[in-house]
Amino acid sequence: MNSQSSTMSGLPVNSGVSDPGYNDSLTRPFYWSVWRELWENRSIYIAPLIVAAVVLFGFLVSTIGMPERRRAVLLLDPAKQRALIGQPYDVAAMMLIFTAFIVGVFYCLDALHGERRDRSILFWKSLPVSDLTTVLSKASIPLVVLPLVSFAIIVATQLIMLLWSSAVLLTSGLAATTWTRFNLFQQSLILLYSLIAIALWHAPIYGWALLVSGWARRATFLWAALPLIAIGVLEKIAFNTSHFASMLIDRLVGFAPGAFDFGAQSKSTINSLIQLTPGRYLSTPSLWTGLAFAVAFVAAAVRLRRYRGPI
């Protein structure tokens, strides 16, 4: 018995030489923490699926009379043809991207507050998972998981739209016109790049929401929004300027000028991979400033979770 105990106590604890699972010991808690968030927050994928179903229903209704409209579109110049034929697909993508942003914000506002409200934080803190791992797993949902989920749903939605429009136009001999004007593979690459750019640009928004979620006792949305509104109103009254409000607006929608090259086009349309400018985007000072604030907010949220208890 003593020999067995001595043998067990002699196993290396930190070296990991004889432990085949040591290499995964750091990533496994994070991996299962992310899965926990998906299990507990089904809106992460259900909300985009519902929006996709609504978009598809609207598109199916709009295909009534499509052959006649398509013949009229084909009389226009090639640029207008691509714009008009691709418009429903762009609208579907924008609707789902907006949905992912809303889901991400409200998820972050409840991510740390919810476990304090239902007192489940006592159980989760009893597990051998650090506060850093827990908060990072929650931050990965809007920054990594939601963009990937949105990408898969958007591509599937656009493919269904393409197949249905081809079926509607088949009898009129115009089925190939959609595929030649809308390159699904190219648009999917543009979409993936756009989702990554948007997630990085919105990182401080998600970080701020996580920080408020870990601090506020109730009404997390009001605590997240009211300080920002108050700062903007105070600046306007005191200095008659709107720099803070302009900064907030830019943080919401200002990623495009750095991420894409629109050239002399009057409309913000992306039709080619040549218009993607990742180098210019990654060298944008506003991007790195926002990421620095996001890191600070997440670090503060980790510290708050360490010392905060149930509500």
N, C-alpha and C positions, 0 to 999 in steps of 0.2 A: 504493500500500500504506500509506504514511504517512498519506495523506488519509483512508483508510478507518479506520485505527486511531484517528486523531484524532476522527473522527466518532463512533465507538463509545465512545471514552473520554469524549466530551462529553455522552453521555446522562445525564440526571439520575438519580442513584442513589436519593435519598431523597424527591424531590419527588413522584414518581409521576405527573407531568403527562402524559408520553407512554407510560406503562405502563398498559394497560387492565386488567391484573390486580392493580394496586396496592391497590385497595379490598379485595380478598380476601386480601391477603398476610398479614394478621394472623389471620384466621379460618380460612384454608385449612389450616395445620398442625394446628390444634385439631380441625378437622373430620375430617381423615384419621387423626389420632391416636385419635379416638373409634372410627372404623371399624376401626382396627387392633385395638383392644380387643375389638370384636365378633367379628372374624375369629379371634382367638387364644383367646377364651373363649366357646365355644359354649354352655356351661352357663348363660349369662345368659338364653337363651331356651329351651334344650332342657329344663332342669330344670322350669320352669313348665309347659311343654307336657306333660311326663310326668305331673306332678301333675294337670293338667287332664284327661288321659286316664283316670287312676285315678278321679278324682271322677266323670267321666261314666259310667264303667263301673259304679261303685257306685250312681249315680242310676238307670241303666237297670235294674239289678236291683231297686231299691226301688220301681219303678213297677208291679211285679207286685201285683195287688190294689188298685191306686190308686183305681179308681172307687168301691169300697165305703168306703174310708177318706175319700174326698173328700165323700161324702154325709154321713158322720158329722161332718166338720169344718164343713160348711155349716149344721149345727144350732146352732153356737156363735155367740156375739156377734161383730160385725164385727172388733173389735180382735184377738180370738183367731184368727179366720179368716185375717187378714193375717199374723199371726205364724207360724201353723203352715204356711200355704201358702208363705210366703217363706223358711221356715227352711232348706230345702235350698240355696237360692240364696245365702243369707247364709253358710252353712257352706262352700260352694264358694269364695266370695270370701275368707273368712278363711283358708282353707287356702292359697290362692295368694298372699295377702299375706304370710303367715308364710314361705312358700317364698322369696318375693322377698327378705325380710329375711335369711334364712339364706344365700342365694346372695350377697347384697351383702356380708355380713360376711366370708365366706370368700374372696370375690373380692378385697376390700381387703387381707386378710391375705397374699395371694399376689401382689398387683399389682406391688409394688416388689421383693419378695423373689425372685419367680420369675425376673425378668430378671437379677438378680445371681447366682442359682444356676446358670442355664444359660449365663451369660456373654454373653447377647445384649445386655446393657447397653452393651458396647463398640461394637457396631454401631449401636444407637439413638443413642448419644451422638455418633457421627460424623456424624449427620444434622443439618441446620440447624433443629433443633427444641429450644427451650429446656426446661430442667427444669421451669419453671413451667407451660408448655403441657402437658408430658407428665403431670405430677401432676394438673393440673386436668382433663385428659381422663379420667384414671382415677377421679377423684372424681365426675365427672359420671355415671359408670355407675350407682352405687347411688342417686344423688340425682335423676337425670333419666331415664336410659334404662330402668332396671329398673321404675320406676313406670309409664312409658308402655307397656312391654312387658306388664306385669301387667294394666294397664287393658284393653288390646286382648284379651288371652287370657281375662280374666274375663268381659268383655262377650260374647265369642264363646261361651264355655262356657255362660253363663246363657241365651243365645239358643237354643243347641242343646237345653238342658234344657227351655225353654219350648215349643219346637216338638215335642219328643218327648212331653212330658206332654199337650200338646193332641191329639196323634195317639192316645195311649192313651185319653184321655177322650172322644174324638170319638163313639164308638159309644154312649156312655151319655148324650150330650147335655150334658156338663159341660165341654167343651173351653174355653169362654169364661171359666170361673171363675178360672183361673190368671191370665189377662191382666188381668182386672178387679181382682184383689187384688194383683198384682205389676206395678207400672209400671216397665218396663225402662228407659225414657228417664230418668225421675226417679231411679231407683236408679243409673243410670250417672253422672249428675251428682254424686250423693252419693258414689259410689265415687271419682270423679276428685278431688273435694275431699279425701276421706279419704287418698288416696294422697299428695297434696301435703303434707298436714298431717303424716303419718307420716314422710315423707322429711325434712322440715325438723326434726322432733323427734329423729330418729335421726342427724342430721348429725354430732354429736360422736362417736358410736359409730364411724361410718365413718371419720372423721378420725383417731381414735385407732388404728384398725386399719391405716390407711395409714402412720401414723407408725411403728408397730411393724414393719410390713412393710419399711420402709426402713432400720430399725436392726438388727433381729435377724438373726443368722447362721443360725439354725435354730429349729424349734419355735415358729413365730410365734404359734400359738394359745395356747400356754402362757405366752409372754411377754406376751401381751395380757391374759390372764385372771388369772394369778397375782398381779401387783401389786395389782389391784383387790380380790382375795380377801384378800390380806395386809393391806391398809389396813382392810378391814372387820373382820377378826379382831383386829387391833391395837387398833382403837377399842373393840371390845367388851370386850377384856381390860383395857385401861387405864381406860376411862371407863364401862363397862357401858352404852353407848348403841349405837344402830344407825342413826345419821343417814346415814352414807355408804352403807350397804346400802339404806336407804329411797330415797336419791337415785338409786341405780342402777336400782332397780325402777321408780321414777317415770320415769326416762329411757327405759325400755323400753316402758311401757304407760300413761304418765301424760298422753298428749296429748289424750285424749277429753274430759275435763271442760272444757277450754278451747275445744276445737274444736266441741263440740256442746252443745245445750241439751236435757237429758233431762227437765227439769221434775220433776214428782212421780212419774214412772214408776219402777216398781221394777226394771225391766230396762233394760239399755242398748241400746235399739232405736231406729233412725232410720227414720222412716216419711215424713218430709216435709222439703222444702227449708227450711221455716221453722226447723227445728232446727239449721241450720248457722249458726255464729257466727264468721265469719272475723275480724271486728273485735276481738272479745274474745280470740280466739286470738293474733292478731298483737300484742296488747298484753300478753301474758303474759310476765313477766320471765324465767321459766325458759326460754322459747323463745329469747330473745335471748342469755341467758347461754350456753346450749348452742351457739348459732351462733358466738358469740365464741370458745369453746373449739375449735369445729370449724375456724375460720379459723386459729387458732394452731397446731393440729395439722397442718393442711395446709401452712402456711408452714414449719414445722419439717421436714416430709417433703420439701419442695422443697429445703431446704438440705442435708438428708442425702443426697439423690440427687446433689446437685452434687459432693459430696466422697467418696461411697461408690463403691467399685469392685466387681468380681466377688468372689464368695465363694471 
